[in-house]
Amino acid sequence: MTDQPRVPVRTRAPLPKTSVSSRKRRDKPRCPLLAKLLVGMLLLCLSPAALHADEPLFGFSYTTDLLPKGKVELEQWSTTRFHKAPGGQFWLQENRTEQEYGFSDRLQLAIYETYDSTAAYHNGPFGETTPAEQFSYYTPGPNDRFNATKFIGVSGEAIYRLVSPYTHPLGFAIYEEPTFGAGFIESESKLIFQKNYRDDRLVLAANMTYAPEWRRLREDENPSRKEIQEETDANIDLGASYRFIRNWSAAFEIFNEREFNSYNFTHESNSGYYLGPTLHYAGKNFFVTTNFDEQMPWAGRHVDTVPGALVGGRIIDNDFEKYRVRVKFGWYF
């Protein structure tokens, strides 16, 4: 019969006769359920997952995603900023605890507290010890080792989404954040744009920020007297994020930070460009976002640039450094 395999008589005995139907039954997979489970798990891992509301895909850039109405989120941010002048020492730890609430499907409200720590030694222009901007009220000597911890202030935050990127070609939201601290007031405003592609796996974000500051400091000539420092930050952030596997996203960001010693975009002092990658994981009720950025050697001298603050094409003034590492944790309730 043609159905029987050819077996040499000298090596094995003839096979017993077997019906075609019994052979077909033996040829079927013995674990069809296991095979289906394995295929299902593979498809689940490779399929796109829906974005969590208010999911921070980026380290610095914001999107138009908001918490659903009535939902609460607790976020903890930690940003490490380090390395200024060559041969000097600088470290700044910025900490932020935020409570967010979905007031409506268009409006998200939040309040957060900021508290920082720093260490500096021969880190500023011409190798002088220079505190970070948050600690600029202190006046250490040029050769002092400076260490401090400070509660910076309390901030309120409101994000109102006018257009959703899931129902329109482009998402758009406005952002307002007032901050109040000891001798310090800031009003930060943003325009937030978001564009989604590939079934929302690819997310593009763009932010434009305007943030005037009011800071009371000691006068340089007479430290016993106080003066008001005028400053405006004007930033542009761009980011692209791709969800490459279920719950995991990788992103790349580039942003430009500009400082003006005025409220009307005159007396520009500094301009720094940062870029770097971000990795994001979203669980069922939590998320983790990690980000690393480096200041590029693209800075130039401006009208009010502090002498000695431009080193190797990078700004090392009190609100700029070479590296930044940011980690965010969040829990949904």
C-alpha positions in Angstrom: 0.0 0.0 0.0 1.2 3.5 -0.7 0.0 4.7 2.7 2.5 2.4 4.6 6.1 3.7 5.1 8.9 1.7 3.6 10.8 0.0 6.4 13.8 -2.2 5.7 13.1 -5.7 7.0 16.7 -6.0 8.3 16.3 -3.1 10.8 12.8 -3.3 12.2 9.7 -5.5 12.1 6.8 -4.7 9.8 4.4 -2.1 11.2 1.0 -3.2 12.3 -1.9 -2.4 10.0 -3.5 0.9 10.8 -6.6 2.4 9.4 -6.4 5.8 7.7 -8.9 7.3 10.1 -6.8 6.3 13.2 -3.6 7.7 11.6 -5.4 11.0 11.0 -6.5 11.1 14.6 -2.9 10.7 15.7 -1.6 13.4 13.3 -3.8 16.1 15.0 -2.1 18.3 17.5 -2.3 16.9 21.0 -2.6 20.3 22.7 -4.7 22.6 20.5 -5.6 24.7 23.5 -2.0 25.4 24.4 -1.2 26.4 20.8 -4.1 28.8 20.8 -3.0 30.3 24.0 0.5 30.9 22.8 -0.7 32.5 19.6 -3.1 34.7 21.6 -0.3 35.8 23.9 1.9 36.7 21.0 -0.9 38.8 19.3 -1.6 40.5 22.6 2.0 41.6 23.1 2.2 42.9 19.5 -1.1 44.6 19.4 -1.5 48.3 20.2 -2.8 49.1 23.7 -5.1 52.0 24.4 -3.5 55.0 26.0 -4.2 55.6 29.6 -5.8 59.0 30.2 -3.3 61.6 31.2 -0.5 59.2 30.4 2.9 61.1 30.4 4.6 59.7 27.4 7.4 62.3 27.6 9.8 63.6 30.2 9.2 67.3 29.6 6.6 67.7 26.8 2.9 67.7 27.6 0.1 66.1 25.6 -3.6 66.9 25.4 -4.6 63.6 27.2 -6.6 64.2 30.4 -8.0 62.2 33.3 -11.6 61.1 32.9 -14.2 63.0 34.9 -14.1 62.1 38.6 -10.7 60.2 38.4 -7.8 61.0 40.7 -4.1 60.5 40.1 -1.1 60.9 42.4 2.3 61.7 40.7 5.8 61.9 42.1 8.5 63.6 40.0 12.2 63.5 40.6 14.6 65.5 38.3 18.4 65.3 38.8 20.4 68.1 37.1 24.2 67.9 37.1 27.5 69.0 35.6 28.3 72.6 34.8 31.8 74.1 34.6 34.6 71.6 33.9 36.4 70.7 37.1 33.6 72.0 39.3 30.9 70.1 41.2 27.2 70.6 40.8 24.1 68.6 41.7 20.4 69.7 41.9 17.6 67.4 43.0 14.1 68.7 42.1 11.2 66.9 43.7 7.5 67.4 43.0 4.4 65.7 44.5 1.3 66.3 42.5 -2.4 65.5 43.0 -4.6 65.6 39.8 -8.3 65.4 39.4 -10.5 65.1 36.3 -13.0 67.9 36.8 -14.7 67.1 33.5 -13.8 65.4 30.2 -12.2 68.7 29.0 -10.8 70.1 32.2 -8.1 68.7 34.5 -7.1 70.4 37.8 -4.0 69.7 40.0 -2.1 71.0 42.9 1.6 70.1 43.7 4.4 70.9 46.0 8.0 71.4 45.0 11.0 70.8 47.3 14.7 70.8 46.2 18.2 70.0 47.4 21.5 71.1 45.9 25.3 71.0 46.2 27.7 73.3 44.4 31.4 74.0 44.3 33.4 76.0 41.7 30.5 75.3 39.2 29.7 78.7 37.8 31.2 81.3 35.5 35.0 81.6 35.9 34.9 78.6 38.3 33.0 80.5 41.1 30.6 78.7 43.4 27.1 79.6 42.1 23.8 78.3 43.6 21.0 77.0 41.3 18.3 79.6 40.4 16.0 78.2 43.1 18.6 79.0 45.7 19.8 82.3 44.2 18.7 84.1 47.4 21.8 82.7 49.0 25.2 84.4 48.4 28.1 82.0 49.0 31.7 83.0 48.5 33.4 82.1 45.2 35.4 79.3 46.9 32.7 78.1 49.3 31.1 74.7 49.2 27.4 75.3 49.1 24.7 72.8 50.2 21.0 73.5 50.9 17.5 72.0 51.0 14.5 74.2 50.5 10.7 74.1 50.1 10.2 76.0 46.8 6.5 76.5 46.8 3.0 75.4 45.9 1.6 75.4 42.4 -1.9 75.1 40.9 -2.4 73.6 37.5 -5.3 73.7 35.0 -5.4 72.1 31.5 -8.4 72.7 29.3 -8.7 70.7 26.1 -10.4 72.4 23.3 -10.0 69.7 20.6 -9.2 66.0 21.0 -6.7 64.3 18.7 -8.9 61.2 18.8 -11.8 62.9 17.1 -10.1 65.6 15.1 -7.0 65.8 12.9 -5.1 67.8 15.6 -5.5 68.0 19.4 -5.2 71.4 21.2 -5.2 72.4 24.9 -4.3 75.4 27.0 -2.4 75.2 30.2 -2.0 77.6 33.2 0.1 77.1 36.3 0.7 79.7 39.0 3.4 79.1 41.6 3.8 80.8 45.0 6.9 80.5 47.2 9.0 82.5 49.6 9.9 85.6 47.6 8.9 84.0 44.4 5.9 84.1 42.1 5.6 82.5 38.6 2.8 82.3 36.1 3.4 79.6 33.5 1.2 79.3 30.4 1.4 76.7 27.6 -0.1 76.0 24.2 -0.2 72.2 23.8 -0.6 70.4 20.4 -0.9 66.7 19.8 -1.1 64.6 16.6 -1.7 60.8 16.5 -0.8 58.3 13.8 -0.9 54.5 13.3 -3.9 53.8 15.4 -2.6 56.2 18.1 0.6 54.2 18.6 2.7 57.2 17.2 2.1 60.4 19.1 3.7 63.8 18.2 3.6 66.6 20.7 4.5 70.3 20.6 4.5 72.9 23.4 5.0 76.6 23.5 5.6 78.1 27.0 5.6 81.6 28.3 6.5 82.0 32.0 7.2 85.4 33.6 8.8 85.2 37.1 8.9 87.6 40.0 11.8 87.0 42.4 12.9 89.0 45.5 16.7 88.9 45.9 19.5 90.7 47.8 21.1 93.6 46.0 24.7 92.9 44.7 26.1 96.2 46.0 24.1 96.2 49.3 23.1 92.7 50.5 21.1 94.2 53.3 18.6 95.6 50.8 16.2 93.6 48.5 15.4 94.1 44.8 12.9 92.6 42.4 14.4 90.5 39.6 12.4 90.4 36.4 12.7 87.3 34.3 10.7 85.5 31.5 11.2 82.0 30.3 10.1 81.2 26.7 10.4 77.5 25.8 9.5 75.3 22.8 9.2 71.5 23.3 8.9 68.9 20.5 8.5 65.2 21.1 7.7 61.9 19.2 6.6 58.8 21.1 5.9 55.3 19.7 4.3 52.4 21.5 6.5 49.5 20.2 4.9 46.8 22.4 1.9 46.6 24.7 2.3 49.0 27.6 5.7 50.2 26.5 6.6 53.4 24.6 9.8 55.0 23.5 10.2 58.7 22.8 12.6 61.3 21.7 12.4 65.0 22.8 14.1 68.2 21.9 13.4 71.5 23.6 14.8 75.0 23.7 14.8 77.1 26.9 15.3 80.9 26.6 15.6 83.4 29.4 15.0 87.2 29.2 15.8 89.7 32.0 12.5 91.4 31.3 8.7 90.8 30.8 8.7 91.9 27.1 11.2 89.6 25.4 14.1 92.1 25.6 17.4 91.7 27.3 17.8 88.0 26.3 20.3 86.3 28.6 20.4 82.6 27.9 19.3 80.0 25.4 20.0 76.3 25.8 19.0 73.3 23.6 18.4 69.9 25.2 17.6 66.6 23.6 17.3 62.9 24.6 15.3 59.7 24.9 12.4 58.7 27.1 11.1 55.3 28.1 7.5 54.8 29.4 5.7 51.9 30.9 1.9 51.9 31.7 0.4 49.3 34.0 -3.2 48.9 34.9 -3.3 51.4 37.7 0.2 53.0 37.5 2.9 54.2 35.2 6.7 54.9 35.2 8.4 57.4 32.9 12.2 57.8 32.7 14.0 60.5 30.7 17.6 61.6 30.0 18.5 64.9 28.3 21.8 66.5 27.4 22.4 70.2 26.6 23.8 70.5 23.1 26.8 72.8 22.3 24.5 75.1 20.3 24.3 78.1 22.7 25.5 81.6 21.8 26.1 84.9 23.5 23.2 87.3 24.0 22.7 90.9 25.2 22.5 89.9 28.9 24.6 86.7 28.9 26.7 86.7 32.1 30.4 86.8 31.3 32.0 83.4 31.6 28.6 81.6 31.4 29.2 80.2 27.9 31.6 77.3 28.0 32.2 75.0 25.1 29.0 76.1 23.4 26.9 75.4 26.5 25.3 77.7 29.0 26.3 77.1 32.6 24.4 80.0 34.2 22.3 79.3 37.4 19.3 77.7 35.6 21.3 75.6 33.0 23.5 72.5 33.2 24.8 69.8 30.9 22.7 66.8 32.0 19.1 66.2 33.2 17.5 62.9 34.4 13.8 62.8 35.2 11.7 60.0 36.6 8.0 60.0 37.1 5.8 57.6 39.0 2.0 57.8 38.9 -0.9 55.9 40.5 -4.6 56.1 39.3 -7.5 56.0 41.7 
